[in-house]
Amino acid sequence: MTATTTSALPRTGSGGRSATAGTSPPAPAPLPWALTASLVVVGAGLGATIASAVTTETSSELHAAGGVAMFLGGLTGLVGTYLALVMVLLVSRVPWVERALGQDGLVRWHRRLAAWPVSLIAAHAVLLVIAYAQAAHTGTMHELGTLVGTFPWMLEATVGFGLMMLIALVSVKAIRKRVSRERWWAFHLGMYLALALSFAHVIALGPSFVGHPLARLLWVLYWLATAGLVLAYRFGLPVVRTLRHGLEVVEVRRESHDVVSVICRGRNLDKLAVSGGQFFEWRFLARGMWWQAHPFTMSAKPTPPFLRLTVKGLGDFSQSLAELRPGTKVAIEGPYGVFTAHARKRRKALLIAGGIGVTAARALLEDLPVSAEPVVVLRATSERDLVLAAEVAELASRRKGTVHELVGDRNAVRLERLAQLVPDLRKRDIYISGPEGFVKSVVTMVGRMGVPAEAVHYEAYELP
Ligand SMILES: Cc1cc2nc3c(=O)[nH]c(=O)nc-3n(C[C@H](O)[C@H](O)[C@H](O)COP(=O)(O)OP(=O)(O)OC[C@H]3O[C@@H](n4cnc5c(N)ncnc54)[C@H](O)[C@@H]3O)c2cc1C
């Protein structure tokens, strides 16, 4: 690749583009009804799951020895498994849900929900061992051996249960912190295996399904739909996008002492629907790197055939990007994120970027119309940490906007000055991007200044 070709990319401005010209279509707008419809479907499924356990229970079964524990064991198992599948759906990257909640919103819900399926499935295992022991008038340990050794599909289910509990244990914050993100993620994938191992015993033994072909059919369809969505959106779509765009590194540019821009070239980028402010999961197919994908925001909208990301070297992976060689193939997953112009509720906008958070602000600016009169606040510890500032200034001035650079350490720069710098900030949409601590403190601060939550949009560069 020659310097002439890559110099077509924005270096100190928008690369000769007009303020409004776009080279790839924006990502589709979120569909609020799609989220409501998904919630209704999930709620109805939960209701049907509970109903199938309750309606198959007879009064004589309840009053028999171990009957109550048997009923509760069945109910907790079904509801727990149902919720486990909902958790899988939450991180399956189904586009219409991702567009409404964003990746971080989905991961947040996934985490919030996590304790429920794990506790319910653990309760299911304990209750059913007790129930069978009471019914057979034997000890629980003896009954556990009988269940695992003689009941169909119980050995597989027990292995799946053990794996699930191990993953749950490792996910506990105190332990999770000690495991590298990549190891934890690989280990976490074991949840798919754990669920698959448990599938057959539910169908073969569950009172809601034995002798109830319709309930069994619906349960199987639910599993197939979940597996289909995961395969299509988590694995299929990224493979298709990667092959379709055939990205490869053409240049690595140093932007500052610890920040580089990686410029990739690809095919059909004019057909890649992506909005400024969105990010991809990037996987560089080079030795020692191919097995991990990391999220990085596009630092400019695609200029076909080029796409750019700008990265601060913080850890092993981000630092190693400076060593990438031209020709390295790149796999992408995405685009993801709701930090886009679609989120706008007001005419005018204020963009506040902390450090490397400038990448999202820079690309988002490209999607803002002149009427947004954007005010951009760039926060950095020192002058050398202000990257892409010239591009931001040019894009802002083309939209009749202004840029404020707040440079200095935390004690020297009081962000509270914002109210004087941007007197009409309560009337603007406020977009905040950067490291998590920065984003949290600015979100809290603007909330205290009276900006309503629906006008505050943020992207925290925090890894799940
Ligand atoms: C949605 C999203 C968009 C992102 N966009 C960009 C982007 O455009 N450019 C960019 O440079 N980064 C971006 N990031 C952050 C980037 O993904 C991580 O910095 C990177 O993956 C860290 O990987 P690593 O292996 O190099 O560091 P790790 O080994 O994971 O971490 C190394 C050290 O750095 C610290 N660290 C890691 N990430 C951060 C962080 N974000 N802020 C402060 N300390 C951190 C860790 O606590 C650890 O001490 C984004 C993150 C998200 C979630």
The ligand as an ORCA input file, in Angstrom:
! r2SCAN-3c Opt
* xyz 0 1
  C     -17.559     -0.106     23.648
  C     -16.059      0.099     23.798
  C     -15.382      0.898     22.905
  C     -14.006      1.091     23.048
  N     -13.351      1.882     22.152
  C     -12.029      2.100     22.305
  C     -11.313      2.935     21.399
  O     -11.852      3.478     20.432
  N      -9.989      3.103     21.590
  C      -9.337      2.521     22.657
  O      -8.129      2.708     22.797
  N      -9.989      1.735     23.532
  C     -11.313      1.506     23.380
  N     -11.961      0.693     24.252
  C     -11.207      0.088     25.363
  C     -10.439     -1.113     24.843
  O     -11.320     -2.108     24.414
  C      -9.538     -1.670     25.956
  O      -8.683     -0.673     26.405
  C      -8.692     -2.803     25.449
  O      -9.503     -3.846     24.974
  C      -7.820     -3.289     26.598
  O      -7.250     -4.516     26.232
  P      -5.768     -4.899     26.691
  O      -5.620     -6.369     26.605
  O      -4.816     -4.066     25.925
  O      -5.720     -4.406     28.173
  P      -6.006     -5.271     29.472
  O      -4.891     -6.235     29.645
  O      -7.405     -5.780     29.443
  O      -5.884     -4.130     30.566
  C      -4.620     -3.584     30.860
  C      -4.718     -2.555     31.947
  O      -5.407     -1.423     31.468
  C      -6.558     -1.195     32.241
  N      -7.585     -0.829     31.301
  C      -8.095     -1.622     30.321
  N      -9.011     -0.936     29.638
  C      -9.061      0.295     30.194
  C      -9.793      1.481     29.922
  N     -10.664      1.526     28.922
  N      -9.569      2.568     30.697
  C      -8.685      2.545     31.703
  N      -7.950      1.480     32.010
  C      -8.142      0.371     31.281
  C      -6.893     -2.488     32.927
  O      -7.570     -2.261     34.157
  C      -5.509     -3.048     33.163
  O      -4.930     -2.495     34.292
  C     -13.326      0.476     24.124
  C     -14.009     -0.340     25.015
  C     -15.372     -0.531     24.860
  C     -16.096     -1.410     25.826
*
